Amino acid sequence: MSLEQHENFYCPHCGESNDLAVDVTGGSFQAFVVDCGVCCSPIKIRLKISGQDVIALDAIKENG
């Protein structure tokens, strides 16, 4: 059983695909900021996790 999952999301700034390693042991609701791997803009990530599954991932512009 893996405690880490990989999720893909699109950058809300440039639209490019990004990969995110998610620690599913970090709680049912998680929020943090990551930089886009392409344009380096900040992205607010909100996760909802149930058991070992990511059931919702929102990627929102951090600056607007």
MODAQUI-V697832 format. One record per pair of residues at least 24 apart in sequence whose ideal C-beta (glycine too) atoms are under 7 Angstrom apart, sorted by the first residue. I is the first residue (numbers start at 1). J is the second residue. If there is no record, write none. Layout:
I_J / I_J
This chain:
1_52 / 5_54 / 7_54 / 7_57 / 9_57 / 9_59 / 10_59 / 11_36 / 11_38 / 11_39 / 11_41 / 11_43 / 11_59 / 12_43 / 12_59 / 12_60 / 12_61 / 13_39 / 13_41 / 13_61 / 14_38 / 14_39 / 20_45 / 22_47 / 22_54 / 24_49 / 24_52 / 33_62
